Amino acid sequence: MQSEQPQGGEFKRSMKTRHLVMLSLGGVIGTGLFFNTGYIISTTGAAGTLLAYLIGALVVWLVMQSLGELSVAMPETGAFHVYASRYLSPATGYTVAWLYWLTWTVALGSSLTAAGFCMQYWFPQTPVWLWCLVFCIAIFLLNVISTRFFAEGEFWFSLIKVITILAFIILGGCAVFGVIPLKDGTPAPFFHNLTAFGWLPHGVLPILMTMVAVNFAFSGTELIGIAAGETENPQKVVPLAIRTTVARLIIFFIGTVLILAALIPMDQAGIVKSPFVLVFEKIGIPWAADIINFVILTAILSAANSGLYASGRMLWSLSNEGTLPRCFARLTRRGIPLFAISASMLGGLLALCSSIVAADTVYVALSAISGFAVVAVWLSICAAHYVFRRRYLREGHSLAELKYRAPWFPLTPILGFALCLLACVGLAFDPEQRVALWCGLPFVAICYGVYWLTQRNKRESVKETKHAV
């Protein structure tokens, strides 16, 4: 067993550019793209889906520009809540940390469940819990051996997904333009489906209603900010990772959605079957279901890998700031927050149990908060960037001193904040997603309340100590 060092230990800066890019891509390309896109097509129509993802891409670009300036100026592990604490309020930073921790912990539990069901496709006689246990051990080991080992694992997980997406775009594009004939003999659709049901068959409101789902599909890009404190030469690597990640995401997501919208009619889309399987079946790719099942399995394991990393770093950061017991901030000699990762894995196992035991109550509420939490974190990034830049100039610094500057300030953080807020408002109009507000807002209020109570007790104990002295 690795010996632990005291709370003041430092993370090893062992991640390279390729690790950071693939960590971010791995966190994003997951079940949101592989499954939720079908739901969005069935809700908004083909053209509406394309428009929703274009807006989502704009939001990601705005948020990542704000995060880029912050993380290059202050490359810290657990960055979001540190920035929110410093430039908004300590209570806001505390709340943001718990929201983000919960997002990835719930994702970890659901990912383990989904991975077990994926394996049952090939091994139907094997119980799901056994596969959950196997993957749980594997993901835990990837995270606790070393940061470099974790990053390498995530690199290869993500590479499989990236190759699949590129192959899908190429094959699907050939089918759209008639280079590859469709299996059922129908003519090449070109972009017939984009107009067959009308550009916006249900109007503009469904686009607003699905914006949180779209933003959630893009979530994970912000992992670059989490990992900045463990990256070699962050002032050079982080801007490069942000530029390449956002560019690739826009190409992958918009290219993929364009193919899906062109090939899958609105009345055939949904979440029962992955739209990727539908397209491969239309083209006549043999073993389509097996291929997609394997890719989805890697996507799920990648998300679980990233989720344990992110949630562990959030607990470490909260402890490092003094709002959790010091034990969570201890690092091993290899720079691993073993106690924080173990606690996050326990949280993931509790989410896993709730997905089996109380799927219609507790787990639904946790999942709703998880989706809401991502957008709330993005809101805090934009707000913190706005305050940071104004305070930076007020303190007498010049823009030339910033190693990375978000363009078009103050429009970038203001527009990013406004679009994220609009996505939250859209939840109120969707009966299926409205629970996110009913659960998410009280959870935020509870976090603020807990922070106020715990910090008040700390202040009173400090006063009593001073008085006694």
Solvent accessible surface area in square Angstrom, and as a share of the most:
residue,aa,sasa,rsa
1,M,215,0.96
2,Q,45,0.20
3,S,58,0.38
4,E,78,0.35
5,Q,55,0.25
6,P,101,0.64
7,Q,51,0.23
8,G,62,0.60
9,G,14,0.14
10,E,140,0.63
11,F,22,0.09
12,K,98,0.42
13,R,110,0.40
14,S,23,0.15
15,M,0,0.00
16,K,73,0.31
17,T,38,0.22
18,R,97,0.36
19,H,2,0.01
20,L,0,0.00
21,V,6,0.04
22,M,15,0.07
23,L,2,0.01
24,S,0,0.00
25,L,1,0.00
26,G,0,0.00
27,G,11,0.10
28,V,5,0.03
29,I,1,0.00
30,G,8,0.08
31,T,59,0.34
32,G,11,0.11
33,L,0,0.00
34,F,0,0.00
35,F,60,0.25
36,N,44,0.23
37,T,0,0.00
38,G,0,0.00
39,Y,50,0.19
40,I,0,0.00
41,I,0,0.00
42,S,37,0.24
43,T,28,0.16
44,T,2,0.01
45,G,1,0.01
46,A,6,0.04
47,A,10,0.08
48,G,0,0.00
49,T,0,0.00
50,L,32,0.16
51,L,77,0.38
52,A,0,0.00
53,Y,0,0.00
54,L,85,0.42
55,I,51,0.26
56,G,0,0.00
57,A,6,0.05
58,L,79,0.39
59,V,1,0.00
60,V,2,0.01
61,W,60,0.21
62,L,4,0.02
63,V,2,0.01
64,M,1,0.00
65,Q,11,0.05
66,S,0,0.00
67,L,0,0.00
68,G,0,0.00
69,E,1,0.00
70,L,0,0.00
71,S,0,0.00
72,V,2,0.01
73,A,45,0.35
74,M,24,0.11
75,P,35,0.22
76,E,52,0.23
77,T,10,0.06
78,G,0,0.00
79,A,0,0.00
80,F,2,0.01
81,H,3,0.01
82,V,6,0.03
83,Y,1,0.00
84,A,0,0.00
85,S,26,0.17
86,R,105,0.38
87,Y,25,0.09
88,L,62,0.31
89,S,38,0.24
90,P,76,0.48
91,A,20,0.16
92,T,26,0.15
93,G,0,0.00
94,Y,18,0.07
95,T,4,0.02
96,V,7,0.04
97,A,0,0.00
98,W,52,0.18
99,L,4,0.02
100,Y,0,0.00
101,W,38,0.13
102,L,18,0.09
103,T,6,0.03
104,W,15,0.05
105,T,4,0.02
106,V,6,0.03
107,A,22,0.17
108,L,0,0.00
109,G,0,0.00
110,S,39,0.25
111,S,11,0.07
112,L,1,0.00
113,T,17,0.10
114,A,32,0.25
115,A,0,0.00
116,G,0,0.00
117,F,118,0.49
118,C,13,0.08
119,M,21,0.09
120,Q,52,0.23
121,Y,111,0.42
122,W,83,0.29
123,F,98,0.41
124,P,88,0.55
125,Q,167,0.74
126,T,29,0.17
127,P,55,0.35
128,V,26,0.15
129,W,158,0.55
130,L,68,0.34
131,W,47,0.17
132,C,4,0.03
133,L,90,0.45
134,V,71,0.41
135,F,24,0.10
136,C,12,0.07
137,I,92,0.47
138,A,45,0.35
139,I,2,0.01
140,F,52,0.22
141,L,87,0.43
142,L,29,0.14
143,N,2,0.01
144,V,19,0.11
145,I,62,0.31
146,S,22,0.14
147,T,3,0.02
148,R,96,0.35
149,F,92,0.38
150,F,2,0.01
151,A,2,0.02
152,E,44,0.20
153,G,16,0.15
154,E,1,0.00
155,F,28,0.12
156,W,147,0.52
157,F,39,0.16
158,S,1,0.00
159,L,47,0.23
160,I,58,0.30
161,K,1,0.00
162,V,14,0.08
163,I,103,0.52
164,T,17,0.10
165,I,0,0.00
166,L,76,0.38
167,A,42,0.32
168,F,0,0.00
169,I,38,0.19
170,I,113,0.57
171,L,53,0.26
172,G,0,0.00
173,G,17,0.16
174,C,34,0.21
175,A,0,0.00
176,V,1,0.00
177,F,113,0.47
178,G,39,0.38
179,V,109,0.63
180,I,45,0.23
181,P,107,0.68
182,L,17,0.08
183,K,153,0.65
184,D,95,0.49
185,G,65,0.63
186,T,66,0.39
187,P,116,0.73
188,A,25,0.20
189,P,23,0.15
190,F,114,0.47
191,F,74,0.31
192,H,111,0.50
193,N,15,0.08
194,L,14,0.07
195,T,65,0.38
196,A,49,0.38
197,F,85,0.35
198,G,34,0.33
199,W,160,0.56
200,L,65,0.32
201,P,48,0.30
202,H,111,0.50
203,G,32,0.31
204,V,103,0.59
205,L,86,0.43
206,P,13,0.08
207,I,7,0.04
208,L,35,0.18
209,M,29,0.13
210,T,0,0.00
211,M,12,0.05
212,V,8,0.04
213,A,11,0.09
214,V,0,0.00
215,N,0,0.00
216,F,70,0.29
217,A,2,0.02
218,F,0,0.00
219,S,13,0.08
220,G,0,0.00
221,T,1,0.01
222,E,1,0.00
223,L,0,0.00
224,I,0,0.00
225,G,0,0.00
226,I,0,0.00
227,A,0,0.00
228,A,0,0.00
229,G,8,0.08
230,E,0,0.00
231,T,0,0.00
232,E,66,0.29
233,N,85,0.44
234,P,16,0.10
235,Q,90,0.40
236,K,139,0.59
237,V,14,0.08
238,V,0,0.00
239,P,9,0.05
240,L,69,0.34
241,A,0,0.00
242,I,0,0.00
243,R,130,0.48
244,T,37,0.21
245,T,0,0.00
246,V,6,0.03
247,A,51,0.39
248,R,100,0.37
249,L,1,0.00
250,I,60,0.30
251,I,108,0.55
252,F,11,0.05
253,F,0,0.00
254,I,29,0.14
255,G,18,0.18
256,T,0,0.00
257,V,0,0.00
258,L,56,0.28
259,I,14,0.07
260,L,0,0.00
261,A,0,0.00
262,A,0,0.00
263,L,5,0.02
264,I,1,0.00
265,P,24,0.15
266,M,20,0.09
267,D,111,0.58
268,Q,100,0.45
269,A,15,0.12
270,G,23,0.22
271,I,104,0.53
272,V,150,0.86
273,K,89,0.38
274,S,3,0.02
275,P,1,0.00
276,F,0,0.00
277,V,14,0.08
278,L,35,0.17
279,V,0,0.00
280,F,8,0.03
281,E,72,0.32
282,K,45,0.19
283,I,16,0.08
284,G,33,0.32
285,I,43,0.22
286,P,84,0.53
287,W,191,0.67
288,A,8,0.06
289,A,41,0.32
290,D,49,0.25
291,I,67,0.34
292,I,2,0.01
293,N,21,0.11
294,F,94,0.39
295,V,4,0.03
296,I,10,0.05
297,L,15,0.07
298,T,7,0.04
299,A,0,0.00
300,I,6,0.03
301,L,19,0.10
302,S,0,0.00
303,A,21,0.16
304,A,0,0.00
305,N,0,0.00
306,S,0,0.00
307,G,0,0.00
308,L,0,0.00
309,Y,1,0.00
310,A,0,0.00
311,S,0,0.00
312,G,0,0.00
313,R,2,0.01
314,M,0,0.00
315,L,6,0.03
316,W,22,0.08
317,S,2,0.01
318,L,1,0.00
319,S,0,0.00
320,N,58,0.30
321,E,84,0.37
322,G,19,0.18
323,T,32,0.18
324,L,34,0.17
325,P,81,0.51
326,R,131,0.48
327,C,35,0.21
328,F,33,0.14
329,A,0,0.00
330,R,112,0.41
331,L,0,0.00
332,T,2,0.01
333,R,156,0.57
334,R,122,0.45
335,G,1,0.01
336,I,0,0.00
337,P,0,0.00
338,L,28,0.14
339,F,95,0.40
340,A,0,0.00
341,I,0,0.00
342,S,45,0.29
343,A,29,0.22
344,S,0,0.00
345,M,12,0.05
346,L,107,0.53
347,G,11,0.11
348,G,0,0.00
349,L,60,0.30
350,L,114,0.57
351,A,4,0.03
352,L,17,0.08
353,C,68,0.41
354,S,16,0.10
355,S,18,0.12
356,I,107,0.54
357,V,128,0.74
358,A,22,0.17
359,A,51,0.39
360,D,118,0.61
361,T,82,0.48
362,V,79,0.46
363,Y,32,0.12
364,V,69,0.40
365,A,28,0.21
366,L,43,0.21
367,S,45,0.29
368,A,14,0.11
369,I,14,0.07
370,S,4,0.03
371,G,11,0.11
372,F,13,0.05
373,A,0,0.00
374,V,1,0.01
375,V,0,0.00
376,A,16,0.12
377,V,0,0.00
378,W,1,0.00
379,L,26,0.13
380,S,8,0.05
381,I,3,0.01
382,C,1,0.00
383,A,23,0.18
384,A,1,0.00
385,H,0,0.00
386,Y,67,0.26
387,V,41,0.24
388,F,8,0.03
389,R,12,0.04
390,R,120,0.44
391,R,78,0.28
392,Y,31,0.12
393,L,77,0.39
394,R,166,0.61
395,E,113,0.51
396,G,66,0.64
397,H,70,0.31
398,S,54,0.35
399,L,66,0.33
400,A,89,0.69
401,E,92,0.41
402,L,14,0.07
403,K,141,0.60
404,Y,24,0.09
405,R,118,0.43
406,A,3,0.03
407,P,49,0.31
408,W,175,0.61
409,F,51,0.21
410,P,64,0.40
411,L,99,0.49
412,T,0,0.00
413,P,2,0.01
414,I,89,0.45
415,L,61,0.30
416,G,0,0.00
417,F,77,0.32
418,A,51,0.39
419,L,33,0.17
420,C,0,0.00
421,L,86,0.43
422,L,88,0.44
423,A,1,0.01
424,C,12,0.07
425,V,72,0.42
426,G,0,0.00
427,L,1,0.01
428,A,41,0.32
429,F,98,0.41
430,D,6,0.03
431,P,97,0.61
432,E,135,0.61
433,Q,34,0.15
434,R,78,0.29
435,V,49,0.28
436,A,7,0.05
437,L,19,0.10
438,W,159,0.56
439,C,29,0.18
440,G,0,0.00
441,L,95,0.47
442,P,65,0.41
443,F,46,0.19
444,V,32,0.19
445,A,63,0.48
446,I,109,0.55
447,C,8,0.05
448,Y,83,0.32
449,G,32,0.31
450,V,59,0.34
451,Y,33,0.12
452,W,137,0.48
453,L,85,0.42
454,T,59,0.35
455,Q,27,0.12
456,R,92,0.34
457,N,84,0.43
458,K,91,0.39
459,R,126,0.46
460,E,80,0.36
461,S,54,0.35
462,V,77,0.44
463,K,138,0.58
464,E,120,0.54
465,T,83,0.48
466,K,147,0.62
467,H,166,0.74
468,A,89,0.69
469,V,154,0.88
